[in-house]
Amino acid sequence: MKDFDLEGLSREMPYKMPEHFLDDMTERVISQIGKQQRKQRRDHKIIALFASAASVAAVALLFLHPFGGGLDIPDYDSISQCASVDDLFQNMTADELGVYSMMSNYYGN
């Protein structure tokens, strides 16, 4: 292991601090904390605004598209009366075809 010559080292600090650096340290720290708190309050207000807008949109959707006016799903009797799959698709409405398309994409058929 290499021996270090400790006598050749100076005892001075390796850095210098500007004059009056610590004089207003408290004010600067409090100022930064205040800025961060104002930013957090602003961010919370934005989140609350988006959450309330989403809830208003959900309520509006419920009033514009009530549950009672859903699509008629064909029952087994009406399907079994069709001679072929082509007849089944020809007898379906556009809404029923849309539901079938969405479901077939979902299930990968």
DSSP file (Angstrom, degrees, kcal/mol; ACC not computed):
  #  RESIDUE AA STRUCTURE BP1 BP2  ACC     N-H-->O    O-->H-N    N-H-->O    O-->H-N    TCO  KAPPA ALPHA  PHI   PSI    X-CA   Y-CA   Z-CA
    1    1 A M              0   0    0      0, 0.0     2,-0.3     0, 0.0     0, 0.0   0.000 360.0 360.0 360.0 142.6    0.0    0.0    0.0
    2    2 A K        -     0   0    0      1,-0.0     2,-0.4     0, 0.0     0, 0.0  -0.570 360.0-132.8 -81.5 135.5    1.3    3.4   -0.9
    3    3 A D        -     0   0    0     -2,-0.3     2,-0.4     2,-0.0    -1,-0.0  -0.707  17.6-139.7 -87.5 137.5    2.1    5.8    2.0
    4    4 A F        -     0   0    0     -2,-0.4     2,-1.1     1,-0.0     3,-0.1  -0.760  12.2-126.8 -97.6 143.2    0.8    9.4    1.7
    5    5 A D    >   +     0   0    0     -2,-0.4     3,-0.6     1,-0.2     4,-0.2  -0.764  29.0 178.8 -87.9  98.2    2.9   12.4    2.7
    6    6 A L  G >  S+     0   0    0     -2,-1.1     3,-0.8     1,-0.2    -1,-0.2   0.708  73.0  66.3 -75.5 -20.3    0.5   14.1    5.1
    7    7 A E  G 3  S+     0   0    0      1,-0.2    -1,-0.2    -3,-0.1    -2,-0.1   0.778  95.1  57.3 -73.0 -24.7    3.0   16.9    5.9
    8    8 A G  G <  S+     0   0    0     -3,-0.6     2,-0.3     2,-0.1    -1,-0.2   0.572  87.0  96.4 -82.3  -8.5    2.7   18.2    2.3
    9    9 A L  S <  S-     0   0    0     -3,-0.8     2,-0.2    -4,-0.2    -3,-0.0  -0.605  73.2-129.1 -83.6 141.5   -1.0   18.7    2.5
   10   10 A S        -     0   0    0     -2,-0.3    -2,-0.1     1,-0.1    -1,-0.0  -0.517   5.3-136.8 -86.0 159.4   -2.4   22.1    3.4
   11   11 A R        +     0   0    0     -2,-0.2     2,-0.1     2,-0.1    -1,-0.1   0.217  65.7 116.6 -98.6  12.7   -4.9   22.6    6.2
   12   12 A E  S    S-     0   0    0      1,-0.1    -2,-0.1     2,-0.0     0, 0.0  -0.435  76.2 -98.9 -80.4 156.3   -7.0   25.1    4.2
   13   13 A M        -     0   0    0      1,-0.1    -1,-0.1    -2,-0.1    -2,-0.1  -0.533  26.6-135.1 -71.3 140.6  -10.6   24.4    3.2
   14   14 A P  S    S+     0   0    0      0, 0.0     2,-0.3     0, 0.0    -1,-0.1   0.556  84.4  41.7 -77.6  -6.3  -10.8   23.2   -0.4
   15   15 A Y  S    S-     0   0    0      2,-0.0     2,-0.4     0, 0.0    -2,-0.1  -0.914  71.9-137.1-135.8 162.8  -13.8   25.4   -1.2
   16   16 A K        -     0   0    0     -2,-0.3     0, 0.0     0, 0.0     0, 0.0  -0.975  11.6-144.7-123.9 137.4  -14.8   29.0   -0.5
   17   17 A M        -     0   0    0     -2,-0.4     3,-0.1     1,-0.1     4,-0.1  -0.824  30.3-107.8 -98.5 136.1  -18.3   30.1    0.5
   18   18 A P    >   -     0   0    0      0, 0.0     3,-1.4     0, 0.0     4,-0.2  -0.230  43.3 -93.4 -60.4 151.0  -19.5   33.5   -0.8
   19   19 A E  T 3  S+     0   0    0      1,-0.2     0, 0.0     2,-0.1     0, 0.0  -0.372 108.9  12.3 -63.7 144.6  -19.7   36.3    1.7
   20   20 A H  T 3> S+     0   0    0     -3,-0.1     4,-0.6     1,-0.1     3,-0.3   0.700  84.7 135.8  61.3  24.1  -23.2   36.7    3.4
   21   21 A F  T <4 S+     0   0    0     -3,-1.4     3,-0.3     1,-0.2    -2,-0.1   0.898  74.5  39.1 -66.9 -39.9  -24.3   33.3    2.0
   22   22 A L  T >4 S+     0   0    0     -4,-0.2     3,-0.8     1,-0.2     4,-0.3   0.504  94.3  87.8 -88.8  -4.4  -25.9   32.2    5.2
   23   23 A D  T 34 S+     0   0    0     -3,-0.3     3,-0.2     1,-0.2    -1,-0.2   0.921 104.0  22.3 -63.5 -44.9  -27.4   35.6    6.1
   24   24 A D  T 3X S+     0   0    0     -4,-0.6     4,-2.0    -3,-0.3    -1,-0.2   0.062  87.8 116.0-111.3  25.2  -30.6   35.1    4.2
   25   25 A M  H <> S+     0   0    0     -3,-0.8     4,-2.4     1,-0.2     5,-0.2   0.899  75.2  53.0 -60.8 -42.9  -30.7   31.3    4.0
   26   26 A T  H  > S+     0   0    0     -4,-0.3     4,-2.5    -3,-0.2     5,-0.2   0.921 109.2  48.4 -61.1 -45.3  -33.9   31.1    6.2
   27   27 A E  H  > S+     0   0    0      1,-0.2     4,-2.2     2,-0.2    -1,-0.2   0.894 111.8  49.6 -63.7 -39.6  -35.8   33.5    3.9
   28   28 A R  H  X S+     0   0    0     -4,-2.0     4,-2.3     2,-0.2    -1,-0.2   0.911 111.6  48.1 -67.0 -41.3  -34.7   31.6    0.8
   29   29 A V  H  X S+     0   0    0     -4,-2.4     4,-2.3     2,-0.2    -2,-0.2   0.935 113.1  47.4 -64.6 -45.5  -35.7   28.2    2.2
   30   30 A I  H  X S+     0   0    0     -4,-2.5     4,-2.3     1,-0.2    -1,-0.2   0.881 110.8  53.2 -63.3 -38.1  -39.1   29.5    3.3
   31   31 A S  H  X S+     0   0    0     -4,-2.2     4,-2.0    -5,-0.2    -1,-0.2   0.919 109.9  47.2 -62.8 -44.2  -39.7   31.1   -0.1
   32   32 A Q  H  X S+     0   0    0     -4,-2.3     4,-2.3     2,-0.2    -2,-0.2   0.891 111.0  51.2 -65.8 -39.5  -39.0   27.9   -1.9
   33   33 A I  H  X S+     0   0    0     -4,-2.3     4,-2.3     1,-0.2    -1,-0.2   0.913 109.2  51.4 -63.7 -41.2  -41.3   25.9    0.4
   34   34 A G  H  X S+     0   0    0     -4,-2.3     4,-2.2     1,-0.2    -2,-0.2   0.893 109.2  50.6 -62.3 -39.6  -44.0   28.5   -0.3
   35   35 A K  H  X S+     0   0    0     -4,-2.0     4,-2.2     1,-0.2    -1,-0.2   0.909 110.7  48.9 -64.2 -42.0  -43.5   28.1   -4.0
   36   36 A Q  H  X S+     0   0    0     -4,-2.3     4,-2.3     1,-0.2    -2,-0.2   0.899 110.8  50.0 -65.8 -39.5  -43.8   24.3   -3.8
   37   37 A Q  H  X S+     0   0    0     -4,-2.3     4,-2.3     2,-0.2    -1,-0.2   0.897 110.3  50.1 -66.4 -39.0  -47.0   24.5   -1.7
   38   38 A R  H  X S+     0   0    0     -4,-2.2     4,-2.2     2,-0.2    -1,-0.2   0.901 110.8  50.1 -64.7 -39.4  -48.6   26.9   -4.2
   39   39 A K  H  X S+     0   0    0     -4,-2.2     4,-2.5     2,-0.2    -2,-0.2   0.908 110.4  49.8 -64.4 -41.8  -47.7   24.5   -7.0
   40   40 A Q  H  X S+     0   0    0     -4,-2.3     4,-2.3     2,-0.2    -2,-0.2   0.902 110.4  49.9 -64.3 -40.4  -49.2   21.6   -5.1
   41   41 A R  H  X S+     0   0    0     -4,-2.3     4,-2.1     2,-0.2    -1,-0.2   0.910 111.5  49.2 -63.1 -41.5  -52.4   23.5   -4.4
   42   42 A R  H  X S+     0   0    0     -4,-2.2     4,-2.1     1,-0.2    -2,-0.2   0.917 110.8  49.8 -63.9 -43.1  -52.6   24.4   -8.1
   43   43 A D  H  X S+     0   0    0     -4,-2.5     4,-2.2     1,-0.2    -1,-0.2   0.893 109.9  51.0 -62.9 -39.5  -52.1   20.8   -9.2
   44   44 A H  H  X S+     0   0    0     -4,-2.3     4,-2.4     1,-0.2    -1,-0.2   0.876 108.7  52.0 -66.2 -36.7  -54.8   19.6   -6.7
   45   45 A K  H  X S+     0   0    0     -4,-2.1     4,-2.2     2,-0.2    -1,-0.2   0.907 109.4  49.5 -65.6 -40.2  -57.2   22.2   -8.2
   46   46 A I  H  X S+     0   0    0     -4,-2.1     4,-2.3     2,-0.2    -2,-0.2   0.918 111.6  48.5 -64.7 -43.0  -56.5   20.9  -11.7
   47   47 A I  H  X S+     0   0    0     -4,-2.2     4,-2.4     1,-0.2    -2,-0.2   0.912 111.7  49.7 -63.2 -42.2  -57.1   17.3  -10.7
   48   48 A A  H  X S+     0   0    0     -4,-2.4     4,-2.3     2,-0.2    -1,-0.2   0.879 109.7  52.4 -64.0 -37.4  -60.3   18.2   -8.9
   49   49 A L  H  X S+     0   0    0     -4,-2.2     4,-2.2     2,-0.2    -2,-0.2   0.929 111.5  45.1 -64.1 -45.9  -61.4   20.1  -12.1
   50   50 A F  H  X S+     0   0    0     -4,-2.3     4,-2.3     2,-0.2    -2,-0.2   0.886 112.7  51.7 -66.3 -38.1  -60.8   17.1  -14.3
   51   51 A A  H  X S+     0   0    0     -4,-2.4     4,-2.0     2,-0.2    -2,-0.2   0.910 111.5  46.2 -65.5 -41.3  -62.5   14.7  -11.8
   52   52 A S  H  X S+     0   0    0     -4,-2.3     4,-2.3     2,-0.2    -1,-0.2   0.881 111.5  52.0 -69.8 -35.9  -65.6   16.9  -11.6
   53   53 A A  H  X S+     0   0    0     -4,-2.2     4,-2.2     1,-0.2    -2,-0.2   0.900 109.8  49.8 -64.9 -39.0  -65.7   17.2  -15.4
   54   54 A A  H  X S+     0   0    0     -4,-2.3     4,-2.1     2,-0.2    -2,-0.2   0.889 110.9  48.9 -66.8 -38.4  -65.5   13.5  -15.8
   55   55 A S  H  X S+     0   0    0     -4,-2.0     4,-2.2     2,-0.2    -2,-0.2   0.889 110.7  50.2 -69.6 -37.1  -68.3   13.0  -13.3
   56   56 A V  H  X S+     0   0    0     -4,-2.3     4,-2.5     1,-0.2    -2,-0.2   0.912 110.9  50.1 -64.4 -41.2  -70.5   15.5  -15.1
   57   57 A A  H  X S+     0   0    0     -4,-2.2     4,-2.2     2,-0.2    -2,-0.2   0.889 109.8  50.9 -64.2 -38.3  -69.8   13.7  -18.4
   58   58 A A  H  X S+     0   0    0     -4,-2.1     4,-1.8     2,-0.2    -2,-0.2   0.912 111.6  46.7 -66.3 -41.7  -70.8   10.4  -16.8
   59   59 A V  H  X S+     0   0    0     -4,-2.2     4,-1.8     2,-0.2    -2,-0.2   0.912 111.9  51.0 -65.7 -41.8  -74.0   11.8  -15.5
   60   60 A A  H  X S+     0   0    0     -4,-2.5     4,-2.3     1,-0.2    -2,-0.2   0.890 108.1  53.1 -62.4 -38.8  -74.8   13.4  -18.9
   61   61 A L  H  X S+     0   0    0     -4,-2.2     4,-2.1     1,-0.2    -1,-0.2   0.888 106.8  52.2 -63.5 -39.2  -74.1   10.1  -20.6
   62   62 A L  H  < S+     0   0    0     -4,-1.8    -1,-0.2     1,-0.2    -2,-0.2   0.883 112.6  44.7 -65.2 -37.3  -76.6    8.3  -18.3
   63   63 A F  H  < S+     0   0    0     -4,-1.8    -2,-0.2     1,-0.2    -1,-0.2   0.846 115.8  46.4 -75.4 -33.1  -79.3   10.8  -19.1
   64   64 A L  H  < S+     0   0    0     -4,-2.3    -2,-0.2     1,-0.3    -1,-0.2   0.792 124.8  30.1 -79.6 -27.3  -78.6   10.8  -22.8
   65   65 A H  S  < S-     0   0    0     -4,-2.1    -1,-0.3    -5,-0.2    -2,-0.1  -0.694  82.8-166.3-132.5  80.4  -78.5    7.0  -23.1
   66   66 A P    >   -     0   0    0      0, 0.0     3,-0.8     0, 0.0    -3,-0.1  -0.195  29.8-116.1 -67.7 161.1  -80.7    5.4  -20.5
   67   67 A F  G >  S+     0   0    0      1,-0.2     3,-0.7    -5,-0.1    -5,-0.0   0.809 106.9  65.4 -67.8 -31.0  -80.5    1.8  -19.7
   68   68 A G  G 3  S+     0   0    0      1,-0.3    -1,-0.2     2,-0.0     2,-0.1   0.718  90.9  64.1 -68.2 -21.5  -84.0    0.9  -20.9
   69   69 A G  G <  S+     0   0    0     -3,-0.8    -1,-0.3     0, 0.0    -2,-0.1  -0.110  76.5 137.3 -96.0  37.8  -83.3    1.7  -24.5
   70   70 A G    <   -     0   0    0     -3,-0.7     2,-0.2     1,-0.2    -3,-0.0   0.024  59.8 -75.9 -74.4-175.9  -80.8   -1.0  -25.1
   71   71 A L        -     0   0    0     24,-0.1     2,-0.7     1,-0.1    -1,-0.2  -0.514  40.8-116.5 -82.5 149.0  -80.4   -3.3  -28.1
   72   72 A D        -     0   0    0     -2,-0.2    -1,-0.1     3,-0.0    24,-0.0  -0.781  26.7-151.5 -85.7 119.5  -82.7   -6.3  -28.7
   73   73 A I        -     0   0    0     -2,-0.7     2,-0.0     1,-0.0    23,-0.0  -0.807  22.9-116.3 -92.0 126.1  -80.6   -9.4  -28.5
   74   74 A P        -     0   0    0      0, 0.0     2,-0.1     0, 0.0    -1,-0.0  -0.335  29.7-135.7 -63.8 140.1  -82.1  -12.2  -30.7
   75   75 A D     >  -     0   0    0      1,-0.1     4,-1.6    -2,-0.0     5,-0.2  -0.316  27.6 -95.5 -89.5 177.6  -83.2  -15.2  -28.7
   76   76 A Y  H  > S+     0   0    0      1,-0.2     4,-2.9     2,-0.2     5,-0.2   0.860 119.5  57.3 -63.7 -37.3  -82.6  -18.8  -29.6
   77   77 A D  H  > S+     0   0    0      1,-0.2     4,-1.2     2,-0.2    -1,-0.2   0.917 108.0  45.7 -63.3 -43.5  -86.0  -19.3  -31.3
   78   78 A S  H  4 S+     0   0    0      1,-0.2     4,-0.4     2,-0.2    -1,-0.2   0.835 115.3  48.0 -71.0 -29.3  -85.4  -16.5  -33.8
   79   79 A I  H >< S+     0   0    0     -4,-1.6     3,-1.2     1,-0.2    -2,-0.2   0.901 109.0  52.5 -74.1 -40.4  -81.9  -17.8  -34.5
   80   80 A S  H 3< S+     0   0    0     -4,-2.9    -2,-0.2     1,-0.3    -1,-0.2   0.726 100.8  62.7 -70.7 -19.4  -83.0  -21.4  -35.0
   81   81 A Q  T 3< S+     0   0    0     -4,-1.2    -1,-0.3    -5,-0.2     2,-0.2   0.661  82.9  97.5 -77.4 -15.5  -85.6  -20.3  -37.6
   82   82 A C    <   -     0   0    0     -3,-1.2     3,-0.1    -4,-0.4     4,-0.0  -0.516  69.7-145.2 -75.2 140.5  -82.9  -19.0  -39.9
   83   83 A A  S    S-     0   0    0     -2,-0.2     2,-0.3     1,-0.1    -1,-0.1   0.836  76.4  -1.2 -75.6 -32.5  -81.9  -21.5  -42.6
   84   84 A S  S  > S-     0   0    0      1,-0.1     4,-1.7    -3,-0.0    -1,-0.1  -0.916  76.2 -98.2-149.1 173.8  -78.3  -20.4  -42.6
   85   85 A V  H  > S+     0   0    0     -2,-0.3     4,-2.2     1,-0.2     5,-0.2   0.857 120.8  58.9 -65.2 -34.6  -75.8  -18.0  -41.0
   86   86 A D  H  > S+     0   0    0      1,-0.2     4,-2.0     2,-0.2    -1,-0.2   0.901 104.4  50.2 -62.5 -40.2  -76.2  -15.7  -44.0
   87   87 A D  H  > S+     0   0    0      1,-0.2     4,-1.6     2,-0.2    -1,-0.2   0.886 108.1  54.4 -63.5 -38.0  -79.9  -15.4  -43.3
   88   88 A L  H  X S+     0   0    0     -4,-1.7     4,-0.6     1,-0.2     3,-0.2   0.934 110.1  44.9 -61.2 -46.7  -79.2  -14.6  -39.7
   89   89 A F  H >< S+     0   0    0     -4,-2.2     3,-0.6     1,-0.2    -1,-0.2   0.843 110.6  54.4 -68.6 -32.5  -76.9  -11.7  -40.7
   90   90 A Q  H 3< S+     0   0    0     -4,-2.0    -1,-0.2     1,-0.2    -2,-0.2   0.800 108.2  50.0 -70.3 -27.5  -79.3  -10.4  -43.3
   91   91 A N  H 3< S+     0   0    0     -4,-1.6    -1,-0.2    -3,-0.2    -2,-0.2   0.554  91.7  99.2 -86.9  -8.0  -82.1  -10.3  -40.6
   92   92 A M  S << S-     0   0    0     -4,-0.6     2,-0.1    -3,-0.6    -3,-0.0  -0.519  72.3-125.1 -81.3 146.4  -79.9   -8.4  -38.1
   93   93 A T     >  -     0   0    0     -2,-0.2     4,-2.3     1,-0.1     5,-0.2  -0.316  30.1-102.3 -79.1 171.1  -80.2   -4.6  -37.7
   94   94 A A  H  > S+     0   0    0      1,-0.2     4,-2.0     2,-0.2     5,-0.1   0.874 123.1  52.1 -63.6 -37.2  -77.3   -2.3  -38.0
   95   95 A D  H  > S+     0   0    0      2,-0.2     4,-2.3     1,-0.2    -1,-0.2   0.917 109.5  48.8 -65.6 -42.4  -77.0   -2.0  -34.2
   96   96 A E  H  > S+     0   0    0      1,-0.2     4,-2.4     2,-0.2    -2,-0.2   0.888 110.6  50.9 -65.5 -38.2  -77.0   -5.8  -33.8
   97   97 A L  H  X S+     0   0    0     -4,-2.3     4,-2.6     2,-0.2    -1,-0.2   0.877 108.8  52.4 -64.9 -37.0  -74.3   -6.1  -36.4
   98   98 A G  H  X S+     0   0    0     -4,-2.0     4,-2.4     2,-0.2    -2,-0.2   0.916 110.0  47.6 -64.1 -42.5  -72.3   -3.5  -34.6
   99   99 A V  H  X S+     0   0    0     -4,-2.3     4,-2.7     2,-0.2     5,-0.2   0.914 112.5  49.7 -64.4 -42.2  -72.6   -5.4  -31.3
  100  100 A Y  H  X S+     0   0    0     -4,-2.4     4,-2.9     1,-0.2     5,-0.2   0.918 110.7  50.4 -61.6 -42.9  -71.6   -8.6  -33.0
  101  101 A S  H  X S+     0   0    0     -4,-2.6     4,-2.0     2,-0.2    -2,-0.2   0.922 112.0  46.6 -62.2 -44.6  -68.6   -6.9  -34.6
  102  102 A M  H  X S+     0   0    0     -4,-2.4     4,-2.0     1,-0.2    -2,-0.2   0.926 114.8  46.9 -63.6 -44.0  -67.5   -5.5  -31.3
  103  103 A M  H  X S+     0   0    0     -4,-2.7     4,-2.6     1,-0.2     6,-0.2   0.890 111.1  50.9 -67.8 -38.5  -67.9   -8.9  -29.5
  104  104 A S  H  X>S+     0   0    0     -4,-2.9     5,-1.7     1,-0.2     4,-0.9   0.872 111.4  48.6 -68.7 -33.9  -66.2  -10.8  -32.3
  105  105 A N  H  <5S+     0   0    0     -4,-2.0    -1,-0.2    -5,-0.2    -2,-0.2   0.873 112.2  50.0 -67.8 -36.1  -63.2   -8.4  -32.1
  106  106 A Y  H  <5S+     0   0    0     -4,-2.0    -2,-0.2     1,-0.2    -1,-0.2   0.919 116.9  38.4 -68.2 -44.5  -63.2   -8.8  -28.3
  107  107 A Y  H  <5S-     0   0    0     -4,-2.6    -1,-0.2    -5,-0.1    -2,-0.2   0.528 110.1-119.9 -87.5  -5.3  -63.2  -12.6  -28.3
  108  108 A G  T  <5       0   0    0     -4,-0.9    -3,-0.2    -5,-0.2    -4,-0.1   0.727 360.0 360.0  77.6  22.2  -60.9  -12.9  -31.4
  109  109 A N      <       0   0    0     -5,-1.7    -4,-0.2    -6,-0.2    -5,-0.1   0.447 360.0 360.0 -86.8 360.0  -63.4  -14.7  -33.6
